[in-house]
Amino acid sequence: MVLLIATEATLFLLLVSTYFYLRHEAHGPWPPAPLTDPKYVKPLVAMVVLVASSVPMVVATRAARNGRFATVRTALSVALLLAIAFLAFEWVLVSDSLDTFRPQDNAYGSIYYTLIGVHYAHTVAGALAVEWTILRSRRFTTEHHLTLRVVALYWHFVNVIAVVVFLTLYVVPRA
């Protein structure tokens, strides 16, 4: 899992670096008109929902160490529901964005949708891993719950990336 996280961290580092390179090389405002002031309230709410899903992951991990496996399943289910809420909200946000600009319109559109799309895909992968962990949770013991610990590690990484993507796409353009 650490190697997977390192690989994905490298991918996101390259994507964020590409964003800043394109911003540096852009002639004119970044993002270009009519996107000069990206709206950030809805994306902020989506990001907070996703980041909040780390709390039930911590609860699940602690509950597994203490042998409270019903709590593990409940906490994992809450984390999964928050992930699904984020994915649905993000889907709507991207669909709305496509009404204003498209990936092929300019460099900003290209890197915006690439960052959003890769983040979305790795959130889906994380949500599937959480679902798999729920299914395996009946086999956990206080000593043997490595699946949960590994998936929780990946899930926290997904949430760190959510903050990085939000800052890059919605806070940096205002700076």
Backbone bond lengths (Angstrom), bond angles and torsions (degrees), N, CA, C in turn:
res aa  C-N    CA-C-N  psi(-1)  N-CA   C-N-CA  omega(-1)  CA-C   N-CA-C  phi
1 M - - - 1.454 - - 1.523 110.51 -
2 V 1.320 116.50 -37.61 1.465 119.22 179.10 1.527 110.16 -62.23
3 L 1.330 117.42 -39.28 1.474 119.95 177.63 1.529 111.40 -66.63
4 L 1.326 117.70 -39.28 1.460 120.45 176.40 1.526 110.68 -62.68
5 I 1.309 116.60 -44.48 1.464 120.62 179.00 1.528 110.14 -63.35
6 A 1.334 116.86 -41.69 1.473 119.65 178.40 1.528 110.77 -62.63
7 T 1.317 116.84 -39.22 1.469 120.88 178.72 1.526 110.56 -65.54
8 E 1.327 116.32 -47.15 1.463 119.07 179.23 1.519 111.88 -67.27
9 A 1.316 117.95 -36.09 1.463 120.76 176.89 1.525 109.73 -61.55
10 T 1.331 116.83 -40.62 1.461 120.89 177.44 1.523 110.50 -63.52
11 L 1.327 116.82 -43.71 1.466 120.69 178.10 1.526 110.59 -58.98
12 F 1.329 117.34 -47.42 1.462 119.65 -179.39 1.528 111.67 -68.85
13 L 1.315 117.53 -34.67 1.470 120.17 174.97 1.525 109.92 -60.63
14 L 1.329 116.90 -42.79 1.469 120.28 177.92 1.526 111.43 -65.55
15 L 1.319 117.46 -41.25 1.464 120.02 -179.96 1.533 111.76 -66.39
16 V 1.327 116.47 -43.17 1.468 119.57 178.44 1.530 109.65 -66.70
17 S 1.321 117.49 -39.75 1.473 120.64 176.34 1.518 110.55 -61.69
18 T 1.319 117.12 -39.95 1.459 121.05 177.19 1.524 110.31 -62.82
19 Y 1.313 117.03 -41.37 1.461 120.92 177.28 1.537 109.73 -56.31
20 F 1.332 116.43 -49.52 1.463 119.53 -178.02 1.522 112.42 -68.94
21 Y 1.316 116.79 -34.25 1.467 119.72 175.49 1.527 109.99 -63.12
22 L 1.324 116.67 -48.04 1.466 120.11 179.85 1.525 111.19 -62.92
23 R 1.322 116.04 -37.78 1.460 119.37 177.63 1.530 110.71 -63.97
24 H 1.308 115.92 -42.11 1.469 120.65 179.83 1.523 111.27 -64.73
25 E 1.315 117.05 -39.07 1.463 121.78 -176.70 1.524 113.81 -84.64
26 A 1.323 117.39 -10.37 1.467 120.74 -177.31 1.518 110.18 -69.02
27 H 1.304 114.70 137.10 1.459 120.56 173.98 1.520 106.56 -98.99
28 G 1.311 116.19 119.09 1.451 120.00 -176.51 1.519 110.59 105.82
29 P 1.320 115.81 -170.97 1.475 119.54 -176.16 1.529 112.24 -68.95
30 W 1.297 114.49 151.02 1.475 121.22 175.85 1.512 108.32 -129.21
31 P 1.269 121.48 122.46 1.462 126.39 -7.51 1.525 111.74 -67.30
32 P 1.317 116.49 157.35 1.466 119.76 -176.96 1.534 112.13 -68.83
33 A 1.310 115.39 160.19 1.471 121.03 177.22 1.519 108.68 -58.83
34 P 1.275 120.72 143.39 1.459 130.43 4.74 1.527 112.54 -91.19
35 L 1.304 117.97 21.03 1.465 122.23 -174.02 1.517 112.63 -101.12
36 T 1.304 118.57 21.70 1.455 121.60 -172.49 1.522 114.33 -61.69
37 D 1.315 117.50 -19.80 1.456 120.70 179.49 1.532 108.85 -132.48
38 P 1.353 116.84 81.94 1.474 117.60 -176.19 1.523 112.33 -61.07
39 K 1.299 114.89 135.39 1.470 120.57 177.72 1.521 108.28 -73.80
40 Y 1.303 116.67 131.88 1.461 119.29 -173.01 1.526 114.44 -119.12
41 V 1.322 119.60 -6.37 1.462 120.18 -175.46 1.532 111.15 -65.61
42 K 1.329 118.18 -51.59 1.464 120.08 -179.65 1.530 111.94 -63.66
43 P 1.349 119.09 -45.25 1.471 118.16 175.73 1.528 112.64 -62.03
44 L 1.332 117.49 -32.62 1.465 120.61 177.31 1.522 110.58 -65.13
45 V 1.327 116.61 -43.71 1.468 120.44 178.11 1.529 109.76 -61.45
46 A 1.338 116.79 -44.22 1.467 120.47 179.12 1.524 110.88 -60.35
47 M 1.336 116.64 -44.39 1.453 120.21 -179.71 1.523 111.15 -64.79
48 V 1.322 117.86 -41.62 1.469 121.08 179.86 1.532 110.23 -63.19
49 V 1.330 117.21 -39.76 1.467 120.67 177.54 1.526 109.80 -60.11
50 L 1.327 116.48 -45.23 1.461 119.69 -179.22 1.526 111.32 -67.26
51 V 1.310 117.36 -46.22 1.469 120.63 -179.07 1.531 110.43 -63.68
52 A 1.317 116.98 -34.71 1.466 120.41 178.01 1.523 111.88 -61.93
53 S 1.313 117.11 -23.06 1.466 120.16 179.93 1.528 112.66 -68.79
54 S 1.308 117.56 -11.74 1.470 119.86 174.57 1.522 111.47 -70.30
55 V 1.323 117.27 -28.30 1.471 120.39 -179.42 1.528 110.97 -61.70
56 P 1.344 119.21 -51.92 1.464 117.02 177.86 1.532 113.32 -64.81
57 M 1.329 117.71 -25.42 1.475 119.21 175.78 1.529 110.38 -66.49
58 V 1.320 116.93 -40.23 1.468 120.78 176.73 1.527 109.41 -65.27
59 V 1.333 116.42 -43.45 1.468 120.89 178.59 1.530 109.76 -59.45
60 A 1.329 117.22 -44.42 1.467 121.12 -179.47 1.525 111.30 -62.73
61 T 1.317 117.11 -42.65 1.466 120.56 -179.57 1.521 111.10 -64.04
62 R 1.319 116.64 -44.46 1.469 120.31 178.66 1.529 111.34 -66.44
63 A 1.320 116.34 -39.16 1.458 120.18 179.86 1.535 110.83 -64.67
64 A 1.323 117.26 -36.98 1.475 120.74 178.76 1.526 110.56 -64.57
65 R 1.329 116.57 -40.47 1.472 119.66 178.15 1.523 111.53 -63.63
66 N 1.335 116.40 -29.14 1.468 120.95 -178.44 1.527 112.94 -96.37
67 G 1.351 116.71 3.46 1.456 119.68 176.97 1.516 115.21 77.55
68 R 1.314 118.24 17.28 1.471 122.21 179.48 1.537 108.89 -97.31
69 F 1.318 115.70 79.34 1.461 120.49 -169.72 1.524 113.74 -78.21
70 A 1.313 118.39 -23.25 1.471 119.87 172.55 1.528 109.18 -66.36
71 T 1.329 116.54 -38.89 1.468 121.09 176.35 1.521 110.35 -65.64
72 V 1.322 116.75 -37.42 1.473 120.71 177.49 1.532 109.41 -57.69
73 R 1.318 116.64 -51.52 1.472 120.45 -178.15 1.528 111.61 -63.52
74 T 1.316 117.01 -40.54 1.467 120.35 179.02 1.533 110.68 -64.19
75 A 1.323 116.86 -47.58 1.464 121.05 -179.05 1.531 111.17 -63.38
76 L 1.329 116.75 -41.99 1.465 119.70 177.14 1.524 111.25 -63.48
77 S 1.318 116.70 -38.21 1.471 120.41 178.46 1.525 111.16 -64.84
78 V 1.324 116.86 -39.16 1.474 120.65 176.69 1.526 109.87 -64.25
79 A 1.319 117.05 -44.57 1.470 120.78 178.06 1.521 110.40 -59.66
80 L 1.322 116.69 -43.35 1.469 120.52 179.56 1.526 111.21 -64.61
81 L 1.329 117.63 -41.58 1.470 120.48 178.24 1.529 111.42 -63.32
82 L 1.317 116.90 -39.55 1.472 120.03 176.34 1.525 110.88 -64.66
83 A 1.329 116.54 -39.28 1.469 120.25 177.52 1.521 110.99 -63.27
84 I 1.322 116.29 -43.61 1.464 120.12 179.19 1.528 110.50 -64.84
85 A 1.324 117.31 -39.51 1.468 120.57 176.82 1.524 110.37 -61.25
86 F 1.339 116.74 -44.03 1.462 120.22 177.03 1.521 110.74 -59.46
87 L 1.339 116.69 -48.25 1.463 120.27 -176.92 1.528 111.09 -61.71
88 A 1.324 117.06 -40.30 1.465 119.55 177.83 1.524 111.31 -66.13
89 F 1.323 115.81 -44.38 1.462 120.67 179.77 1.534 110.24 -62.84
90 E 1.311 117.11 -43.20 1.470 121.59 -179.64 1.525 110.31 -65.22
91 W 1.319 117.09 -37.79 1.463 121.19 177.81 1.533 110.09 -59.51
92 V 1.317 116.02 -45.23 1.464 120.55 179.26 1.533 110.27 -65.00
93 L 1.323 117.35 -42.89 1.470 120.48 179.89 1.525 111.50 -61.47
94 V 1.319 116.97 -43.47 1.466 120.32 179.48 1.523 110.15 -67.39
95 S 1.320 117.22 -41.58 1.471 120.23 177.80 1.527 110.66 -59.57
96 D 1.324 116.87 -41.59 1.463 120.66 177.59 1.531 111.08 -66.39
97 S 1.322 117.02 -38.40 1.467 120.89 179.14 1.525 111.31 -63.79
98 L 1.313 116.36 -35.04 1.468 119.84 -179.37 1.525 111.96 -64.01
99 D 1.330 117.34 -21.35 1.467 120.62 175.29 1.524 111.26 -71.51
100 T 1.343 116.60 -25.68 1.459 121.38 -176.65 1.523 112.34 -96.45
101 F 1.332 116.90 -44.24 1.467 121.01 179.83 1.518 109.95 -151.38
102 R 1.323 114.75 157.24 1.462 121.25 -175.95 1.533 109.61 -122.58
103 P 1.326 116.83 163.83 1.465 119.80 -179.24 1.532 112.55 -60.66
104 Q 1.311 117.87 -34.02 1.459 120.83 -176.53 1.531 113.41 -82.96
105 D 1.328 118.03 -3.46 1.464 120.59 -177.23 1.521 112.69 -68.09
106 N 1.315 117.64 -43.08 1.471 121.52 -176.93 1.528 109.38 -166.34
107 A 1.329 116.09 179.71 1.467 121.00 -178.24 1.527 111.11 -63.23
108 Y 1.330 117.09 -37.49 1.457 119.59 179.18 1.531 110.63 -61.59
109 G 1.334 116.84 -48.39 1.456 120.30 179.12 1.518 111.80 -59.09
110 S 1.315 116.49 -39.59 1.459 120.95 -179.96 1.523 112.16 -63.27
111 I 1.328 117.09 -50.48 1.472 119.43 -177.46 1.530 110.80 -73.52
112 Y 1.314 118.05 -33.36 1.463 121.31 177.67 1.528 110.10 -59.10
113 Y 1.330 116.63 -54.45 1.460 119.91 -177.33 1.527 112.43 -70.05
114 T 1.324 117.12 -29.10 1.467 119.42 176.10 1.521 110.19 -66.66
115 L 1.335 116.92 -48.14 1.469 120.13 178.53 1.527 111.72 -61.47
116 I 1.318 116.06 -47.33 1.469 120.31 179.68 1.532 110.18 -61.95
117 G 1.327 116.87 -44.15 1.460 121.18 -176.91 1.518 113.14 -66.04
118 V 1.324 117.47 -43.59 1.462 120.34 179.51 1.530 109.68 -67.52
119 H 1.328 116.44 -40.90 1.467 119.00 177.10 1.529 110.80 -63.05
120 Y 1.320 117.08 -41.77 1.459 121.38 178.41 1.528 110.14 -60.11
121 A 1.329 116.13 -45.87 1.472 120.43 -178.51 1.522 111.29 -62.65
122 H 1.331 117.09 -41.27 1.461 116.87 -178.02 1.527 110.90 -76.87
123 T 1.324 118.64 -22.08 1.464 120.61 172.10 1.526 110.31 -71.51
124 V 1.328 117.24 -39.26 1.469 120.83 175.49 1.527 109.62 -61.01
125 A 1.332 117.23 -44.48 1.468 120.55 178.44 1.528 110.75 -60.40
126 G 1.327 116.47 -41.74 1.464 120.33 177.76 1.517 112.20 -64.99
127 A 1.324 116.59 -40.95 1.472 120.20 179.02 1.528 110.59 -64.59
128 L 1.322 116.77 -39.38 1.467 119.91 176.55 1.530 110.93 -64.50
129 A 1.322 116.85 -37.67 1.469 120.68 177.11 1.525 110.83 -65.55
130 V 1.329 116.71 -38.49 1.473 120.13 176.87 1.523 109.60 -64.36
131 E 1.321 116.56 -43.37 1.472 119.82 178.42 1.533 110.50 -61.39
132 W 1.314 117.38 -43.03 1.464 122.08 177.70 1.532 110.48 -60.93
133 T 1.331 115.95 -38.97 1.464 120.70 179.11 1.528 110.35 -65.32
134 I 1.327 117.33 -39.30 1.465 120.42 176.61 1.527 109.48 -59.79
135 L 1.316 116.28 -44.03 1.466 119.84 -179.35 1.537 111.79 -64.96
136 R 1.310 117.25 -34.59 1.469 121.44 -179.63 1.523 113.12 -84.19
137 S 1.313 117.78 -10.63 1.467 120.62 -170.87 1.528 113.56 -63.43
138 R 1.304 118.56 -21.06 1.469 120.57 178.12 1.535 111.49 -66.49
139 R 1.326 116.41 -20.77 1.466 121.16 -179.69 1.524 112.96 -89.49
140 F 1.324 117.95 -8.65 1.460 120.70 -175.22 1.518 111.68 -67.56
141 T 1.309 115.16 148.76 1.463 122.98 168.58 1.518 106.52 -128.54
142 T 1.324 116.53 173.16 1.466 118.90 179.82 1.523 111.02 -63.29
143 E 1.333 117.83 -27.19 1.465 120.86 179.47 1.528 112.83 -93.21
144 H 1.320 117.39 -26.58 1.467 121.59 -172.64 1.532 111.21 -121.48
145 H 1.304 115.07 90.43 1.469 121.39 175.01 1.534 109.48 -146.51
146 L 1.331 114.37 40.40 1.465 120.72 -178.28 1.528 111.59 -60.06
147 T 1.326 117.45 -37.25 1.464 120.32 178.47 1.522 110.30 -54.06
148 L 1.305 116.46 -46.32 1.465 120.88 179.86 1.518 110.95 -62.67
149 R 1.302 117.71 -45.19 1.467 120.54 -177.53 1.527 111.41 -64.75
150 V 1.328 116.36 -39.38 1.465 120.65 -179.39 1.530 110.46 -69.54
151 V 1.318 116.66 -44.41 1.470 120.18 179.62 1.529 110.13 -66.55
152 A 1.319 117.77 -38.37 1.468 120.87 177.23 1.532 110.41 -61.75
153 L 1.321 116.93 -40.97 1.470 120.50 177.28 1.523 110.27 -59.51
154 Y 1.323 116.70 -47.37 1.466 120.36 179.05 1.528 110.42 -63.20
155 W 1.336 116.70 -40.94 1.468 120.07 -178.02 1.526 111.07 -63.91
156 H 1.313 117.81 -39.17 1.468 119.75 177.10 1.530 110.24 -65.05
157 F 1.327 116.49 -36.25 1.458 120.28 176.21 1.534 110.50 -63.63
158 V 1.333 117.77 -43.50 1.465 121.70 176.84 1.530 109.78 -54.73
159 N 1.317 116.79 -41.02 1.461 120.50 -178.29 1.521 112.80 -72.41
160 V 1.308 117.32 -34.86 1.474 119.80 174.41 1.527 109.21 -62.93
161 I 1.323 116.38 -43.53 1.468 120.06 179.04 1.528 110.48 -63.99
162 A 1.324 117.97 -35.30 1.466 120.82 177.63 1.526 110.38 -58.83
163 V 1.320 116.96 -41.64 1.467 121.04 178.84 1.525 109.63 -66.61
164 V 1.320 117.74 -43.72 1.471 121.46 -179.81 1.529 110.39 -61.76
165 V 1.325 117.22 -45.52 1.470 120.82 179.63 1.527 110.18 -63.40
166 F 1.326 117.47 -43.59 1.460 120.21 178.55 1.532 111.03 -60.79
167 L 1.322 116.49 -48.59 1.462 119.54 179.93 1.519 111.76 -60.12
168 T 1.312 116.00 -41.82 1.459 120.41 -177.84 1.523 111.66 -66.01
169 L 1.314 117.47 -45.75 1.467 120.04 -172.90 1.521 114.29 -87.01
170 Y 1.341 117.85 -25.23 1.462 118.30 -172.01 1.533 114.29 -119.88
171 V 1.303 118.94 -26.25 1.468 120.66 -179.46 1.522 110.46 -95.97
172 V 1.322 117.56 -46.37 1.468 121.40 -177.87 1.526 113.08 -57.99
173 P 1.346 120.11 -40.97 1.462 118.11 178.93 1.530 113.66 -60.87
174 R 1.314 117.53 -20.97 1.461 120.33 179.10 1.533 111.85 -83.75
175 A 1.321 115.95 -15.93 1.478 119.91 -176.29 1.508 112.00 -77.22
